[in-house]
Amino acid sequence: MPKQSRSGDPGDEQVIYDNLRGVPVLYVNGAAEKRTLDVEALKARKADLTVLDEAGSALAPSEATRKAVATWIG
């Protein structure tokens, strides 16, 4: 499966959430990116969503965040 990174606003209309139904999704919410994230709206559109908050950048996560991602994958 190819790795995909999307830099647009999370939850915008460009994401076809119906394609993701039944697929677990992890969103790393990096504070450094300063995006506004409406978790409830995302969950309403994509039921199997896990949000992991990162104090720094989602693109350069801390060791603790990397471990949390590995745990989530496992």
Residue pairs with C-beta under 8 A, 6 or more apart in sequence:
5 59
6 15
8 14
9 35
9 36
10 27
10 29
10 35
10 37
10 42
11 37
11 38
11 41
11 42
11 45
17 45
17 46
20 46
20 48
21 46
21 47
21 48
22 48
23 48
24 48
24 50
25 46
25 48
25 49
25 50
26 50
26 51
26 52
26 69
26 72
26 73
27 37
27 42
27 49
27 50
27 51
27 52
28 52
28 54
28 58
28 61
28 65
28 69
29 35
29 37
29 51
29 52
29 53
29 54
29 58
30 54
30 56
30 57
30 58
30 59
30 61
31 53
31 54
31 55
31 56
32 54
32 56
32 57
32 58
33 57
33 58
33 59
37 51
39 49
39 51
42 49
42 51
43 49
50 72
52 65
52 68
52 69
52 72
54 61
54 62
54 65
55 62
56 62
61 69
